Amino acid sequence: MARSDNLHALPENLPVPVDDGACDHLLGMRLPSLPLPATSGNRVDLATLPGRTVVYCYPRTGRPDQDLPQGWNEIPGARGCTPESCAFRDHYGEIGARRARVFGLSTQDTAYQREAVERLHLPFDLLSDADLAFTTALRLPTFAVEEMPLIKRLTLILTDGRIEKVFYPVFPPDRHADDVISWLWQNPSPA
């Protein structure tokens, strides 16, 4: 296994994910009511949130004291969850200025996610879909590593619980928050 020496930097020559059409069905979809556990201790039902919401879905954050899964850097789109989360943290104010809230979402449990929120000083909640209810209901693209079911990296922009924009595939993840902000500027919130 590879030691996760610097989770904040992306290695050179990462394989670029390709659009396999796995998110083509999402645009315009109304979310089902599925409250998800949040790192704040609350439950968040994305279907009922008014206005605009940015939900970036990521495979898994690593920890500096743990090894990366075998072959992690060779999986297109796998590496970069920490840089992506930090970019959303750094641009949180800009996204808020465009009248949108932010959540990260993964299949990791809430306790694992809480460590990332604290270590990375994230000003927003991470949502856990550890039981895969949200992933299954939306038919989100997944992959498995070391028997862990993981969501492929994608971002949903919701308006009043309906999917207004889908970013998939997302690459490079450390610059993705800029793409989201650009889209928000070009598509002002109707509310």
C-alpha positions as a Python dict, from the first residue, in 0.01 Angstrom:
ca = {
    (1, 'M'): (0, 0, 0),
    (2, 'A'): (106, 356, -64),
    (3, 'R'): (144, 585, 235),
    (4, 'S'): (-73, 895, 202),
    (5, 'D'): (222, 1130, 259),
    (6, 'N'): (69, 1445, 116),
    (7, 'L'): (-306, 1429, 79),
    (8, 'H'): (-316, 1798, -21),
    (9, 'A'): (-116, 1757, -343),
    (10, 'L'): (-209, 1564, -652),
    (11, 'P'): (60, 1343, -806),
    (12, 'E'): (155, 1411, -1165),
    (13, 'N'): (17, 1195, -1445),
    (14, 'L'): (-307, 1092, -1274),
    (15, 'P'): (-537, 911, -1516),
    (16, 'V'): (-820, 1134, -1638),
    (17, 'P'): (-1172, 994, -1592),
    (18, 'V'): (-1395, 976, -1900),
    (19, 'D'): (-1765, 1048, -1928),
    (20, 'D'): (-1922, 703, -1942),
    (21, 'G'): (-2279, 840, -1946),
    (22, 'A'): (-2345, 716, -1592),
    (23, 'C'): (-2494, 1053, -1489),
    (24, 'D'): (-2698, 1128, -1802),
    (25, 'H'): (-3025, 1043, -1625),
    (26, 'L'): (-2976, 1290, -1336),
    (27, 'L'): (-3042, 1629, -1496),
    (28, 'G'): (-3388, 1755, -1396),
    (29, 'M'): (-3445, 1474, -1145),
    (30, 'R'): (-3643, 1555, -832),
    (31, 'L'): (-3459, 1415, -530),
    (32, 'P'): (-3638, 1164, -311),
    (33, 'S'): (-3671, 1247, 57),
    (34, 'L'): (-3375, 1068, 218),
    (35, 'P'): (-3240, 1243, 529),
    (36, 'L'): (-2865, 1186, 556),
    (37, 'P'): (-2649, 1204, 870),
    (38, 'A'): (-2432, 1516, 875),
    (39, 'T'): (-2108, 1586, 1057),
    (40, 'S'): (-2291, 1853, 1262),
    (41, 'G'): (-2499, 1578, 1424),
    (42, 'N'): (-2812, 1679, 1231),
    (43, 'R'): (-2984, 1496, 948),
    (44, 'V'): (-3008, 1678, 615),
    (45, 'D'): (-3280, 1609, 360),
    (46, 'L'): (-3147, 1756, 36),
    (47, 'A'): (-3491, 1719, -125),
    (48, 'T'): (-3645, 1973, 111),
    (49, 'L'): (-3380, 2246, 111),
    (50, 'P'): (-3503, 2571, -42),
    (51, 'G'): (-3294, 2757, -296),
    (52, 'R'): (-2961, 2641, -433),
    (53, 'T'): (-2740, 2365, -296),
    (54, 'V'): (-2404, 2239, -421),
    (55, 'V'): (-2337, 1873, -336),
    (56, 'Y'): (-1995, 1748, -433),
    (57, 'C'): (-1978, 1369, -416),
    (58, 'Y'): (-1635, 1218, -366),
    (59, 'P'): (-1497, 865, -320),
    (60, 'R'): (-1325, 900, 20),
    (61, 'T'): (-1096, 1129, 212),
    (62, 'G'): (-769, 983, 327),
    (63, 'R'): (-592, 1034, 656),
    (64, 'P'): (-225, 1122, 696),
    (65, 'D'): (-173, 827, 933),
    (66, 'Q'): (-330, 566, 703),
    (67, 'D'): (-223, 400, 381),
    (68, 'L'): (-407, 468, 59),
    (69, 'P'): (-587, 168, -91),
    (70, 'Q'): (-373, -42, -323),
    (71, 'G'): (-361, 113, -671),
    (72, 'W'): (-555, 425, -564),
    (73, 'N'): (-358, 664, -787),
    (74, 'E'): (-418, 444, -1092),
    (75, 'I'): (-801, 460, -1065),
    (76, 'P'): (-929, 743, -1288),
    (77, 'G'): (-1089, 1008, -1068),
    (78, 'A'): (-1012, 845, -734),
    (79, 'R'): (-731, 1064, -602),
    (80, 'G'): (-799, 1421, -493),
    (81, 'C'): (-1076, 1420, -231),
    (82, 'T'): (-878, 1626, 21),
    (83, 'P'): (-766, 1891, -235),
    (84, 'E'): (-1125, 1911, -364),
    (85, 'S'): (-1266, 1957, -12),
    (86, 'C'): (-1005, 2222, 65),
    (87, 'A'): (-1093, 2409, -256),
    (88, 'F'): (-1461, 2415, -159),
    (89, 'R'): (-1351, 2535, 187),
    (90, 'D'): (-1138, 2811, 36),
    (91, 'H'): (-1418, 2924, -197),
    (92, 'Y'): (-1701, 2878, 54),
    (93, 'G'): (-1760, 3253, 84),
    (94, 'E'): (-1779, 3299, -294),
    (95, 'I'): (-2031, 3018, -326),
    (96, 'G'): (-2234, 3165, -42),
    (97, 'A'): (-2224, 3504, -215),
    (98, 'R'): (-2396, 3332, -509),
    (99, 'R'): (-2670, 3227, -262),
    (100, 'A'): (-2581, 2859, -253),
    (101, 'R'): (-2500, 2625, 34),
    (102, 'V'): (-2237, 2349, 12),
    (103, 'F'): (-2224, 1987, 126),
    (104, 'G'): (-1975, 1711, 60),
    (105, 'L'): (-2112, 1357, 33),
    (106, 'S'): (-1941, 1018, 49),
    (107, 'T'): (-2008, 662, 158),
    (108, 'Q'): (-1777, 701, 459),
    (109, 'D'): (-1942, 697, 800),
    (110, 'T'): (-2003, 1019, 991),
    (111, 'A'): (-1733, 954, 1251),
    (112, 'Y'): (-1471, 919, 976),
    (113, 'Q'): (-1603, 1232, 804),
    (114, 'R'): (-1595, 1432, 1131),
    (115, 'E'): (-1219, 1378, 1152),
    (116, 'A'): (-1182, 1527, 802),
    (117, 'V'): (-1405, 1827, 886),
    (118, 'E'): (-1195, 1903, 1194),
    (119, 'R'): (-855, 1842, 1035),
    (120, 'L'): (-935, 2038, 719),
    (121, 'H'): (-1136, 2312, 899),
    (122, 'L'): (-1433, 2270, 667),
    (123, 'P'): (-1705, 2534, 725),
    (124, 'F'): (-1976, 2305, 585),
    (125, 'D'): (-2113, 1961, 667),
    (126, 'L'): (-2014, 1635, 508),
    (127, 'L'): (-2306, 1397, 455),
    (128, 'S'): (-2278, 1021, 494),
    (129, 'D'): (-2442, 774, 260),
    (130, 'A'): (-2283, 474, 431),
    (131, 'D'): (-2595, 264, 372),
    (132, 'L'): (-2599, 364, 2),
    (133, 'A'): (-2967, 471, 14),
    (134, 'F'): (-2905, 803, -165),
    (135, 'T'): (-2655, 649, -409),
    (136, 'T'): (-2897, 369, -499),
    (137, 'A'): (-3204, 594, -527),
    (138, 'L'): (-3025, 829, -768),
    (139, 'R'): (-2833, 548, -941),
    (140, 'L'): (-2507, 735, -888),
    (141, 'P'): (-2199, 581, -1050),
    (142, 'T'): (-1988, 380, -809),
    (143, 'F'): (-1678, 165, -793),
    (144, 'A'): (-1535, -62, -524),
    (145, 'V'): (-1187, -71, -372),
    (146, 'E'): (-1089, -321, -104),
    (147, 'E'): (-1458, -411, -69),
    (148, 'M'): (-1552, -46, -1),
    (149, 'P'): (-1836, 82, -222),
    (150, 'L'): (-1742, 436, -330),
    (151, 'I'): (-1916, 708, -531),
    (152, 'K'): (-1739, 830, -843),
    (153, 'R'): (-1652, 1198, -821),
    (154, 'L'): (-1941, 1419, -938),
    (155, 'T'): (-2116, 1738, -833),
    (156, 'L'): (-2487, 1814, -827),
    (157, 'I'): (-2630, 2164, -819),
    (158, 'L'): (-2981, 2155, -681),
    (159, 'T'): (-3255, 2415, -684),
    (160, 'D'): (-3542, 2346, -446),
    (161, 'G'): (-3458, 1974, -444),
    (162, 'R'): (-3430, 1932, -822),
    (163, 'I'): (-3102, 1863, -1003),
    (164, 'E'): (-3025, 2169, -1213),
    (165, 'K'): (-2666, 2089, -1314),
    (166, 'V'): (-2442, 1782, -1308),
    (167, 'F'): (-2063, 1797, -1326),
    (168, 'Y'): (-1933, 1454, -1432),
    (169, 'P'): (-1665, 1350, -1460),
    (170, 'V'): (-1478, 1595, -1236),
    (171, 'F'): (-1111, 1653, -1314),
    (172, 'P'): (-887, 1789, -1184),
    (173, 'P'): (-1056, 1783, -844),
    (174, 'D'): (-842, 2056, -689),
    (175, 'R'): (-973, 2310, -943),
    (176, 'H'): (-1334, 2193, -951),
    (177, 'A'): (-1467, 2454, -705),
    (178, 'D'): (-1362, 2717, -963),
    (179, 'D'): (-1579, 2544, -1225),
    (180, 'V'): (-1875, 2545, -986),
    (181, 'I'): (-1829, 2915, -905),
    (182, 'S'): (-1805, 2998, -1275),
    (183, 'W'): (-2130, 2812, -1341),
    (184, 'L'): (-2303, 2986, -1049),
    (185, 'W'): (-2196, 3327, -1187),
    (186, 'Q'): (-2326, 3238, -1533),
    (187, 'N'): (-2653, 3099, -1393),
    (188, 'P'): (-2774, 3329, -1115),
    (189, 'S'): (-3011, 3180, -862),
    (190, 'P'): (-3372, 3251, -959),
    (191, 'A'): (-3474, 3308, -596),
}
